[in-house]
Structures are given as structure tokens and as C-alpha cells.
């Protein structure tokens, strides 16, 4: 991956990150735990359910106000967007 998720500050960077993520999956599948969509989405849900622990355990401040509605819209739209 070329962009560290911690440094994404714009739509353009987010799109570059997604492209890098897709390329990384194609180039390094052995480094991925979740190679199917169902396992990947299960991991996304599990991480979101426990993200507070990640931040605490890595001595980082919790995000002030994640926009969960936006991410839900993105995931929902991706079901039918071509």
C-alpha cells in the first residue's frame, strides 16, 4: 500500500488508498487474512465493534466523531454501483 490510512485527508487520497489496497490484494494475497468478500466484511464489522481497544492499546486518541452514516452509505452504494 502506498498511503498510510492515518494520513488520508481528502477524497483523492482515499481513492488512491482504495486503489493501493486492491493492488496489494492482487500482488500479495498471502499477506491477507480475509480473501473473500464475506470474510473481509466480517473483519470490517469486528474491527468497528472493537476499534476503541485498538486506539487504547496503541496509545492513540479516539477519533472525535466518526461519520458512521457516510461509511454505511459507501458500503451500501457499493452493492449496486458499477
N, C-alpha and C positions, 0 to 999 in steps of 0.2 A: 504494500500500500504506500502511496506517495504522500498522503496528507494525514497527519495525526488528528484523530477526531477531536482532541482538545483544542485545536486551533482553527476549527471551522467557524467562520464569521459571516459567511454570505451564501446565497443560493448557488452561485457559481462554484464556490469551494465545496459545497455539499454535493453538487452534481459530479465534480471531479472525484470526490471521495467515493461516491457510488460506483463510478467507472473503475476506479482503482480496486475497489472491493470485488467487483465482478471479475476483473482481470486476475486478481490474486487467487480467486477460487479456481479459475481455469488453469493457471500456471502452477499452483501449489495445493492441489486438493488434499494431499496427505497431511497438510498442516491444519485442515479444517475438521472440527469435530462433527459438524452438522451439515452433511452434504445434500440432504433433501429439504424441500420446502417445509414439510411438516415438522421435521426436527429443528430446522432453523427458526421457524415461528415459535415453536415450543421454547426454545432457548431465549428468544426475544422476550416472551412473556415471563419466563422465570427470572431473567435479569431485571426486568422492570419491577417485578414483585419484590425484589431484594436489592434494588440499587442503593438504598440508604446504607446498607452494610458495606458495599464496595467503597463508597465515599469515606465512611468512617475508618475502614481498615487501611485505606491508602492515605489517611490524614488529609483529605480534601474537604472543602466546604460543599455542602449540598447545594445544588442549583436553587436559585431563589424561587423560581416559579416555572417549572417545565410546562410547555404547552401541549398537554396530552391530546387535546382535541385536534391539533394540527397533525400530529403523528398518526392518529386514528384515521383522519381523512386521507392521508397519504397512503396508508396501508389498504384502506377501503377502495380508493380510486385505482390502485394498482391491480385490483382484481379484474377490472374491465378495460383499463386504459391500454391502447395498442401503441 
